[in-house]
Structures are given as C-alpha cells and as structure tokens.
Amino acid sequence: MDWIKKIFKGCAHKFSEGHHHGNYVEDPHPQFNAPSVSGDAWQELENEDVDRAIALSLLGESQKGRKVIDDEYQLEEDEQLARALQESLNFEPPPQYENANMYQPMPVHFPMGYRICAGCNTEIGHGRFLNCLNAFWHPECFRCHACNLPISDYEFSMSGNYRFHKSCYKERYHPKCDVCNDFIPTNPAGLIEYRAHPFWIQKYCPSHEHDGTPRCCSCERMEPQDTGYVALNDGRKLCLECLDSAVMDTKQCQPLYLDILEFYEGLNMKVEQQVPLLLVERQALNEAREGEKNGHYHMPETRGLCLSEEQTVSTILRQPRFGTGNRAMDMITEPCKLTRRCEVTAILILYGLPRLLTGSILAHEMMHAWMRLQGFRTLSQDVEEGICQVLAHMWLLSKLEYASSSNVASASSSASSRLQKGKRPQFEGKLGEFFKHQIESDTSPVYGDGFRAGHQAVYKYGLRRTLEHIRMTGRFPY
C-alpha cells in the first residue's frame, strides 16, 4: 500500500538524512553524533516515528484525494463548457416554409477530424461548422444562390437544391403587385392570394378591385401607381400604349372607315349606300342609343351603334390635346343632324379607342348596316349580334395575319395602303390579339354564345351559305 511505503520512507529519511532512494546508509558527513539509547527507549522513539509517518501519509493521501476530486470536477466543468460552445456553433435550421421544401436534418456522426465540408469538399477540422441538410459546412461555404453571400441566419429557404436567404427567396419568388409594386400579402390562411387578368396576366392585390384603382378603357389593365393614364373628357382612362394608336376624331377615322368598306367588298358584300360615320363621346352615344326604337347593346358599355332613326348627334370635330395631369382639353364638337335616306342613318363609334379596336367595332356595326340594307328580316339577338361579331373577328384576324407576314402582297386600295404603311408599335399586335381574345371568350349569351354558333357555322358551311340560311330561316345552320 502507498501509505505503508511512505512510512518506511519516512523512517529512512529520519535516520539517513540527505539520501532519497530509501536505502538506509550512514551519512559520511554527520553534523552531530547520535546519543546512545536503550532498547525500550529505541522502541518508544521508533513508535513516535511510525505515528508521525502515518500522520504524514494520511495527510498526503487526503491532499491527493482532494486534488483528484478537484481535478474530476474541473474536467466535468470543462466538458460541459465545451459542449455548450459546440452547440452554440453547430446550429440546425428548422423546417422551411413559403413553397420551399421541408427539411428535418438527421444527425450524422463522424469521428472528430473527419468532417468534410459539402461546399468545398475539404476537411473542416475543429473550427466552427454548420450541420444542416444532412451535411457539414464551413460557415463561409453555406451561401445564398441569389446573392452568393454566406447564410448566417437561423432560418433559410430552399428552392429545389438551391439555398437562399429568406429575403432573397422572397425577392425572387414571392409575387409583387403590378399596381402598387409591393409584395402581395397573404390571406388569413397564410396563402398568397392575388388577382390576375386572364390575358395580360397582370397580378395585383385583391384590394385594388375595391379601392378605386382605374382600368384602361381599352385593354382593361389596371393603372400602376407610378404610371399616369390619360383621362378622357367623359371619365374614361386610357393607358399610354393604347393612346399611341388611339383614334380621336371623325376625320382621323376616315382611312379606317375606307379600309372596312374594302374588306366587305373583298367578301362580295359591298355596302351600296354611303353610311355616315361619326366619332362621339360616351354621353352622346348613350343619348343616341336611348333614341333608338330597336337594337341590341353590348353591356356593360356600348362602344358602337348603327342608327336607323333620324337624330341630331354631337360629333367630335377636332381631337383633344392633353395638358397637365394627362387630361384631355380643347376638344371641339359640333351637332350633326342625321336624316333618314335609307334603313341606316349613321354609324357611331366611341372616340379614343385604339385603331384595331375601333376597326373591329366598325366592322361589327357595318354588318348591322349591310343586313338592314340587304333587307334581312328582324333576327333574334344571338343570331344578329353573333354574325356581326363573326365579321369583326374576321377583320381583326386579317389585320393580324397581314402584320405577321411580310411576304403577303396587299390587295388593298391606296387608302388601305396608307393605313398599313409604316411600322406599328409591337404592342399594337398584342392589342389585336387581346381584342380577338375578347370576342372569343365573351361569356354573354347574346354576343359570346352567338359568336361561337356563328363562327362554327361559317367554318363548316362558309360565310355566303351561312348568310343565305340566316336570310331564309333566321337561324344559323347546324
């Protein structure tokens, strides 16, 4: 036992001072001579030495035990501190949201010194590291796919295999409102809810449908807050793209009127009588509609009218100019008295609409005039409006095909050539597609269902046979 050994070492040290190997030898240089003692006295002296040695041994063992306990406590405290530091540096992101994949990191155990960074494929060692997505990373290697900066946030987003800061993910994938340019808010269920135009795919907050945000009276797009639409005198708003090709007065509409007449003549449907064409404001058009005894009107707003009654109509003589705040001003109008010389007294078109929309409305109203001049009997609403929409659709299609094909020779007259000369803005072609889409997707029983029935009949039997069947029966052929 250790304390027994210390007893004998103590005795040896007592009687051979200056030697540390435990061997009892005589000191060659004594400082004094030991007195002679008897056997009992020696025994008593030896017992005192043994007691002293035992006490010293016990004291040493006590100090050693206390030191061992202190060392064990310090070691446990160091281990707890090390674990706390490791956990503070080794964080695991929670499951993701916002249309990102959900991840629950699984623990991966590697011996110390064998952690390989998933970003740079080098050993991480004992420095700081991240443990997420079932892999280890250097903090500087765990980067955002959008801004390429390290992701140090506790939460991050995923799209496929790409990592993003939450802010970068939102900027890239969270839809913004095309009207207010803010992120579209989530509804109470936490889902992103927005409205979108079926043709233009313009996304906007649902609140803009009720906060008075104006729409273009032509293309129906909502007015962005950083873009000023043009305000017409009758309260309508016109976007700048539609304004570029807008027809503003009666004189400006004459080349388009001649183009429509040539289009009908090309279909062997020449309009024999001269029918006056007038561009009017909304109020004048509505007043003229009230004065008609018969007729069908496209709701929610009438944009064209074929008159058969004698009336006095206020027509636009000179187009307005646009001043402060993009408001129309200095427009000149004059009254025009319409007399009845035939079944049609005039065609009225709402002013301020783009060229292709004005032309399609004029083609529609010209079909009303042609049938009245040809003596067609009174037809049901869906048949008459349906076949007129078919002619408007045919004219639009001819304009779009002409614009998209530079190899097709134009057989139009000089008026039509002047109309088509020059490169129109690219947006005008998109507008034409939209107006065609409006006719095709109309949900009204009269204009929508009537067009689809008439279009199917013309596709199956041709325009001439379809018109003859309508004249004889008042219905579309099936």
C-alpha positions as CSV (number, residue, x, y, z in Angstrom):
1,M,0.0,0.0,0.0
2,D,1.1,3.5,-0.8
3,W,0.8,4.8,2.8
4,I,2.9,1.8,4.1
5,K,5.7,2.8,1.6
6,K,5.6,6.3,2.9
7,I,6.1,5.0,6.5
8,F,9.3,3.3,5.6
9,K,10.5,6.2,3.5
10,G,9.8,8.4,6.5
11,C,12.0,6.2,8.7
12,A,14.8,6.0,6.2
13,H,14.7,9.7,5.8
14,K,14.7,10.1,9.6
15,F,17.9,8.1,10.1
16,S,19.7,8.8,6.8
17,E,19.0,12.4,6.0
18,G,20.4,13.5,2.7
19,H,19.6,10.3,0.8
20,H,16.3,9.9,-1.3
21,H,16.4,6.4,-2.6
22,G,15.1,4.7,0.6
23,N,18.3,2.8,1.3
24,Y,19.5,3.1,4.7
25,V,23.2,4.1,4.8
26,E,25.4,6.1,7.2
27,D,25.8,9.7,6.4
28,P,29.5,10.3,5.7
29,H,29.3,13.8,7.0
30,P,27.4,13.8,10.2
31,Q,26.5,17.1,11.7
32,F,26.2,15.6,15.2
33,N,26.7,12.3,16.9
34,A,23.6,10.4,17.9
35,P,23.3,9.6,21.5
36,S,23.3,6.0,22.7
37,V,19.9,4.7,23.8
38,S,18.5,1.6,25.4
39,G,16.2,-0.9,23.7
40,D,13.0,0.4,25.3
41,A,13.8,3.9,24.5
42,W,14.6,3.0,21.0
43,Q,11.3,1.2,20.7
44,E,9.5,4.3,22.0
45,L,11.3,6.6,19.6
46,E,10.5,4.3,16.8
47,N,6.8,4.2,17.7
48,E,6.8,8.0,17.7
49,D,8.4,8.0,14.3
50,V,5.9,5.5,12.9
51,D,3.0,7.6,14.3
52,R,4.4,10.7,12.7
53,A,4.9,8.8,9.4
54,I,1.4,7.5,9.4
55,A,0.1,11.0,10.1
56,L,2.2,12.5,7.3
57,S,1.0,9.7,5.0
58,L,-2.7,10.2,5.8
59,L,-2.2,13.9,5.3
60,G,-0.7,13.3,1.9
61,E,-3.4,10.9,0.9
62,S,-6.1,13.4,2.0
63,Q,-4.5,16.1,-0.1
64,K,-4.2,13.7,-3.0
65,G,-7.8,12.7,-2.8
66,R,-8.9,16.3,-2.6
67,K,-6.8,17.0,-5.6
68,V,-8.3,14.1,-7.5
69,I,-11.9,15.3,-6.7
70,D,-11.0,18.8,-7.7
71,D,-9.5,17.6,-11.0
72,E,-12.6,15.5,-11.8
73,Y,-14.9,18.4,-11.1
74,Q,-12.8,20.7,-13.2
75,L,-12.8,18.1,-16.0
76,E,-16.6,17.7,-15.9
77,E,-17.0,21.5,-15.9
78,D,-14.7,21.8,-18.9
79,E,-16.6,19.2,-20.8
80,Q,-19.9,21.0,-20.1
81,L,-18.4,24.2,-21.3
82,A,-17.1,22.6,-24.4
83,R,-20.5,21.0,-25.2
84,A,-22.2,24.4,-24.7
85,L,-19.7,26.1,-27.1
86,Q,-20.1,23.3,-29.7
87,E,-23.9,23.6,-29.6
88,S,-23.8,27.3,-30.0
89,L,-21.7,27.0,-33.1
90,N,-23.4,23.9,-34.5
91,F,-26.9,25.0,-35.3
92,E,-29.6,23.2,-37.3
93,P,-32.2,25.3,-39.3
94,P,-35.8,24.5,-38.7
95,P,-38.1,23.1,-41.4
96,Q,-38.7,25.7,-44.2
97,Y,-41.9,27.3,-45.5
98,E,-43.0,29.6,-48.3
99,N,-43.3,27.0,-51.0
100,A,-39.8,25.7,-50.1
101,N,-39.0,22.1,-49.5
102,M,-39.4,20.9,-45.9
103,Y,-36.2,19.6,-44.2
104,Q,-35.6,17.9,-40.9
105,P,-31.9,17.5,-40.5
106,M,-30.9,14.0,-39.4
107,P,-27.9,13.6,-37.1
108,V,-24.8,12.4,-38.8
109,H,-21.9,11.0,-36.7
110,F,-18.4,11.3,-37.8
111,P,-15.2,11.0,-35.7
112,M,-13.6,14.3,-34.8
113,G,-11.3,15.4,-37.6
114,Y,-13.3,13.6,-40.4
115,R,-16.0,16.3,-41.1
116,I,-15.9,17.1,-44.8
117,C,-17.5,20.4,-46.0
118,A,-20.3,19.8,-48.5
119,G,-19.4,23.1,-50.1
120,C,-15.6,22.9,-50.8
121,N,-15.1,19.2,-50.1
122,T,-12.2,19.8,-47.7
123,E,-11.9,18.7,-44.1
124,I,-13.5,21.1,-41.5
125,G,-11.3,20.1,-38.5
126,H,-12.0,21.6,-35.1
127,G,-13.2,25.1,-36.1
128,R,-16.7,26.4,-36.5
129,F,-19.0,24.4,-38.7
130,L,-22.7,24.1,-39.6
131,N,-24.7,20.8,-39.6
132,C,-27.7,21.1,-41.8
133,L,-29.3,19.4,-44.8
134,N,-27.7,16.2,-43.6
135,A,-24.2,17.6,-44.3
136,F,-21.4,19.6,-42.7
137,W,-20.4,23.1,-44.0
138,H,-17.8,25.7,-43.3
139,P,-19.8,28.8,-42.4
140,E,-18.4,30.7,-45.3
141,C,-19.3,27.8,-47.7
142,F,-23.0,27.8,-46.9
143,R,-24.0,30.5,-49.4
144,C,-27.2,32.0,-50.9
145,H,-27.8,31.1,-54.5
146,A,-29.1,34.6,-55.3
147,C,-26.6,37.0,-53.7
148,N,-23.7,34.5,-53.1
149,L,-23.2,35.7,-49.6
150,P,-22.9,33.3,-46.6
151,I,-26.2,32.4,-44.9
152,S,-25.7,33.2,-41.2
153,D,-29.4,33.5,-40.3
154,Y,-31.0,30.8,-38.2
155,E,-33.7,30.3,-40.9
156,F,-33.2,30.0,-44.6
157,S,-35.3,29.0,-47.7
158,M,-34.8,26.3,-50.3
159,S,-36.0,26.0,-53.9
160,G,-35.0,22.7,-55.4
161,N,-31.4,22.1,-54.3
162,Y,-30.7,25.8,-54.0
163,R,-30.3,27.7,-50.7
164,F,-31.5,31.3,-50.2
165,H,-31.6,33.9,-47.6
166,K,-35.3,34.4,-46.6
167,S,-35.2,37.9,-48.0
168,C,-33.5,36.8,-51.3
169,Y,-36.0,34.0,-51.7
170,K,-38.9,36.4,-51.2
171,E,-37.5,38.9,-53.6
172,R,-37.1,36.2,-56.3
173,Y,-40.2,34.0,-55.8
174,H,-42.8,36.0,-53.8
175,P,-45.1,37.7,-56.3
176,K,-45.2,41.5,-56.4
177,C,-48.3,43.5,-57.2
178,D,-48.1,45.1,-60.7
179,V,-50.2,48.1,-59.4
180,C,-48.5,49.1,-56.1
181,N,-45.2,47.2,-56.6
182,D,-45.4,45.8,-53.1
183,F,-45.3,42.1,-52.1
184,I,-48.8,40.6,-52.4
185,P,-49.9,39.9,-48.9
186,T,-51.0,36.6,-47.6
187,N,-54.6,35.9,-46.6
188,P,-55.7,34.8,-43.1
189,A,-54.9,31.2,-44.1
190,G,-51.3,32.1,-44.8
191,L,-51.6,31.7,-48.6
192,I,-50.6,34.2,-51.2
193,E,-53.8,35.4,-52.9
194,Y,-53.9,37.7,-55.9
195,R,-55.9,38.6,-58.9
196,A,-54.7,38.3,-62.5
197,H,-56.0,39.5,-65.8
198,P,-56.8,36.4,-67.9
199,F,-55.0,37.7,-71.0
200,W,-52.3,40.1,-69.7
201,I,-51.5,38.1,-66.6
202,Q,-51.2,41.4,-64.7
203,K,-51.0,40.3,-61.0
204,Y,-52.4,42.7,-58.4
205,C,-53.6,42.7,-54.7
206,P,-57.3,41.9,-54.3
207,S,-57.8,45.2,-52.5
208,H,-57.2,47.1,-55.8
209,E,-60.5,45.9,-57.1
210,H,-62.3,48.0,-54.5
211,D,-60.0,50.9,-53.8
212,G,-60.9,52.9,-57.0
213,T,-57.8,51.9,-59.0
214,P,-58.7,52.8,-62.6
215,R,-58.5,50.5,-65.6
216,C,-57.7,51.3,-69.2
217,C,-61.0,51.5,-71.1
218,S,-59.4,49.7,-74.0
219,C,-57.0,46.9,-72.7
220,E,-58.6,46.7,-69.2
221,R,-55.2,46.7,-67.5
222,M,-55.1,48.4,-64.0
223,E,-53.2,51.6,-63.7
224,P,-49.9,51.2,-61.9
225,Q,-49.3,53.8,-59.2
226,D,-46.1,55.0,-60.9
227,T,-47.7,55.4,-64.3
228,G,-50.3,58.1,-65.2
229,Y,-53.1,57.0,-67.5
230,V,-54.7,59.6,-69.8
231,A,-58.0,61.0,-68.6
232,L,-60.6,61.5,-71.3
233,N,-63.3,64.1,-71.1
234,D,-66.1,61.5,-70.5
235,G,-64.4,60.0,-67.4
236,R,-62.6,57.1,-69.1
237,K,-58.9,56.4,-68.6
238,L,-56.5,55.3,-71.4
239,C,-53.1,53.7,-70.9
240,L,-50.2,55.2,-72.8
241,E,-49.7,52.2,-75.1
242,C,-53.4,52.3,-76.2
243,L,-53.1,56.0,-76.6
244,D,-50.3,55.5,-79.2
245,S,-52.8,54.2,-81.8
246,A,-56.0,55.8,-80.5
247,V,-58.4,57.3,-83.0
248,M,-59.5,60.6,-81.6
249,D,-61.8,62.4,-84.1
250,T,-64.1,61.7,-87.1
251,K,-61.6,62.9,-89.7
252,Q,-58.9,60.7,-88.2
253,C,-61.2,57.7,-88.5
254,Q,-61.9,58.1,-92.3
255,P,-59.0,55.9,-93.5
256,L,-60.1,53.2,-91.2
257,Y,-63.7,53.5,-92.5
258,L,-62.5,53.1,-96.1
259,D,-60.5,50.0,-95.0
260,I,-63.6,48.4,-93.6
261,L,-65.6,49.1,-96.8
262,E,-62.8,47.5,-98.9
263,F,-62.8,44.5,-96.5
264,Y,-66.6,44.0,-97.1
265,E,-66.2,44.4,-100.8
266,G,-63.5,41.8,-100.8
267,L,-66.1,39.4,-99.3
268,N,-68.5,40.2,-102.1
269,M,-70.6,42.2,-99.6
270,K,-70.3,45.7,-100.9
271,V,-72.2,48.4,-99.0
272,E,-74.1,50.2,-101.7
273,Q,-75.3,53.3,-99.8
274,Q,-73.0,55.9,-98.2
275,V,-73.4,55.5,-94.5
276,P,-72.1,58.4,-92.4
277,L,-69.5,57.6,-89.7
278,L,-69.2,59.8,-86.6
279,L,-66.9,59.5,-83.6
280,V,-68.7,60.6,-80.4
281,E,-68.2,60.9,-76.7
282,R,-69.7,58.4,-74.3
283,Q,-72.6,60.7,-73.3
284,A,-73.6,61.4,-77.0
285,L,-73.5,57.6,-77.7
286,N,-75.7,56.8,-74.8
287,E,-78.2,59.5,-75.7
288,A,-78.4,58.2,-79.3
289,R,-79.0,54.7,-78.0
290,E,-81.9,55.9,-76.0
291,G,-83.4,57.5,-79.1
292,E,-83.4,54.2,-81.0
293,K,-86.6,52.1,-81.0
294,N,-84.8,48.8,-81.8
295,G,-81.4,47.4,-81.4
296,H,-79.2,45.4,-79.2
297,Y,-76.5,46.8,-77.0
298,H,-73.4,45.3,-75.6
299,M,-73.1,45.7,-71.9
300,P,-71.6,46.9,-69.6
301,E,-70.8,49.6,-72.1
302,T,-71.9,50.3,-75.6
303,R,-68.9,51.4,-77.8
304,G,-70.7,51.4,-81.2
305,L,-74.1,51.9,-82.6
306,C,-75.8,51.5,-86.0
307,L,-78.6,54.1,-86.2
308,S,-81.8,53.8,-88.1
309,E,-83.7,56.8,-86.7
310,E,-83.3,60.4,-87.5
311,Q,-81.4,62.2,-84.7
312,T,-79.1,65.1,-84.0
313,V,-75.8,63.8,-82.7
314,S,-72.9,65.7,-81.3
315,T,-69.8,64.5,-83.1
316,I,-66.1,65.3,-82.4
317,L,-64.7,67.7,-85.0
318,R,-61.2,68.1,-83.5
319,Q,-59.4,65.8,-81.2
320,P,-58.4,67.0,-77.8
321,R,-54.9,67.8,-76.6
322,F,-53.5,66.5,-73.3
323,G,-52.4,69.0,-70.8
324,T,-51.4,69.0,-67.1
325,G,-52.1,65.6,-65.4
326,N,-52.7,63.9,-68.8
327,R,-56.2,65.4,-69.0
328,A,-57.9,65.9,-72.4
329,M,-58.7,69.5,-73.2
330,D,-59.7,71.9,-76.0
331,M,-61.7,69.2,-77.8
332,I,-64.2,70.7,-80.4
333,T,-67.6,69.1,-81.1
334,E,-70.4,70.1,-83.3
335,P,-74.0,68.9,-83.7
336,C,-74.8,66.8,-86.8
337,K,-78.4,66.2,-87.9
338,L,-79.0,62.7,-89.3
339,T,-81.7,62.3,-91.9
340,R,-83.2,59.0,-93.0
341,R,-82.4,58.3,-96.6
342,C,-82.3,54.5,-96.2
343,E,-82.6,51.9,-93.5
344,V,-79.4,53.2,-91.9
345,T,-78.8,56.9,-90.9
346,A,-75.3,56.6,-89.4
347,I,-72.7,54.6,-87.5
348,L,-71.5,56.0,-84.2
349,I,-68.2,54.9,-82.7
350,L,-66.8,55.8,-79.2
351,Y,-63.8,58.0,-79.6
352,G,-60.4,57.5,-78.0
353,L,-60.1,53.7,-78.7
354,P,-57.0,52.1,-80.4
355,R,-57.1,51.6,-84.1
356,L,-57.7,47.9,-84.1
357,L,-60.4,48.1,-81.5
358,T,-62.1,51.0,-83.4
359,G,-61.8,48.9,-86.6
360,S,-63.4,45.8,-85.1
361,I,-66.3,47.8,-83.6
362,L,-66.8,49.5,-87.0
363,A,-66.7,46.1,-88.8
364,H,-69.4,44.9,-86.3
365,E,-71.6,47.9,-86.9
366,M,-71.1,47.8,-90.6
367,M,-72.5,44.2,-90.6
368,H,-75.7,45.6,-89.0
369,A,-75.9,48.2,-91.7
370,W,-75.3,45.7,-94.5
371,M,-78.0,43.3,-93.3
372,R,-80.5,46.2,-93.0
373,L,-79.7,47.5,-96.4
374,Q,-80.0,43.9,-97.8
375,G,-83.5,43.6,-96.4
376,F,-82.8,40.9,-93.8
377,R,-85.8,40.4,-91.6
378,T,-85.7,41.1,-87.9
379,L,-83.5,38.5,-86.3
380,S,-83.1,37.2,-82.8
381,Q,-80.4,38.9,-80.7
382,D,-78.0,36.0,-80.6
383,V,-78.1,35.4,-84.4
384,E,-77.8,39.1,-85.4
385,E,-75.1,40.0,-82.8
386,G,-73.4,36.7,-83.3
387,I,-72.9,37.1,-87.1
388,C,-71.8,40.7,-86.6
389,Q,-69.1,39.5,-84.1
390,V,-68.0,36.9,-86.7
391,L,-67.3,39.7,-89.2
392,A,-65.4,41.8,-86.5
393,H,-63.3,38.7,-85.7
394,M,-62.6,38.1,-89.4
395,W,-61.4,41.7,-89.9
396,L,-59.1,41.5,-86.8
397,L,-57.7,38.2,-88.0
398,S,-57.0,39.7,-91.4
399,K,-55.1,42.6,-89.8
400,L,-53.0,40.3,-87.6
401,E,-52.1,38.0,-90.4
402,Y,-51.1,40.9,-92.6
403,A,-48.9,42.3,-89.8
404,S,-47.2,39.0,-89.1
405,S,-46.5,38.1,-92.7
406,S,-44.2,40.4,-94.8
407,N,-44.5,38.1,-97.9
408,V,-48.2,38.5,-98.4
409,A,-49.0,41.1,-101.1
410,S,-51.6,43.6,-100.1
411,A,-54.6,43.8,-102.5
412,S,-56.0,46.9,-100.7
413,S,-56.6,50.3,-102.2
414,S,-54.4,53.3,-101.7
415,A,-56.4,54.3,-98.6
416,S,-55.7,50.9,-97.0
417,S,-52.1,51.0,-98.1
418,R,-51.7,54.4,-96.3
419,L,-53.3,52.9,-93.3
420,Q,-50.9,49.9,-93.2
421,K,-47.8,51.8,-94.2
422,G,-45.1,52.2,-91.6
423,K,-44.1,50.1,-88.7
424,R,-46.7,50.0,-86.0
425,P,-45.6,49.6,-82.4
426,Q,-45.2,46.0,-81.4
427,F,-47.8,46.5,-78.6
428,E,-50.5,47.1,-81.3
429,G,-50.2,43.4,-82.4
430,K,-50.6,42.3,-78.8
431,L,-53.6,44.6,-78.5
432,G,-55.1,43.0,-81.6
433,E,-54.7,39.6,-80.1
434,F,-56.4,40.8,-76.9
435,F,-59.4,42.2,-78.8
436,K,-59.7,38.9,-80.7
437,H,-59.5,37.1,-77.4
438,Q,-62.3,39.3,-76.0
439,I,-64.6,38.2,-78.8
440,E,-63.7,34.5,-78.5
441,S,-64.0,34.4,-74.7
442,D,-67.2,36.6,-74.2
443,T,-69.5,34.8,-71.8
444,S,-72.7,36.7,-72.6
445,P,-75.5,34.6,-74.1
446,V,-76.0,37.1,-77.0
447,Y,-72.5,38.2,-78.0
448,G,-70.5,35.3,-76.7
449,D,-72.7,32.3,-77.5
450,G,-74.0,34.0,-80.6
451,F,-70.4,34.4,-81.9
452,R,-69.4,30.8,-81.2
453,A,-72.5,29.5,-83.0
454,G,-72.0,31.8,-86.0
455,H,-68.2,31.0,-86.1
456,Q,-68.9,27.3,-86.2
457,A,-71.5,27.7,-89.0
458,V,-69.1,29.8,-91.1
459,Y,-66.3,27.4,-90.5
460,K,-68.5,24.5,-91.6
461,Y,-70.5,26.0,-94.4
462,G,-68.7,29.2,-95.4
463,L,-69.9,32.8,-95.0
464,R,-72.1,33.0,-98.1
465,R,-74.1,29.9,-97.3
466,T,-74.4,30.8,-93.7
467,L,-75.9,34.2,-94.6
468,E,-78.3,32.7,-97.1
469,H,-79.5,30.3,-94.4
470,I,-80.0,33.2,-91.9
471,R,-82.0,35.2,-94.5
472,M,-84.3,32.2,-95.2
473,T,-84.7,30.8,-91.6
474,G,-83.5,33.4,-89.2
475,R,-81.2,30.9,-87.6
476,F,-77.6,29.6,-88.0
477,P,-77.2,26.4,-90.0
478,Y,-76.2,23.3,-87.9
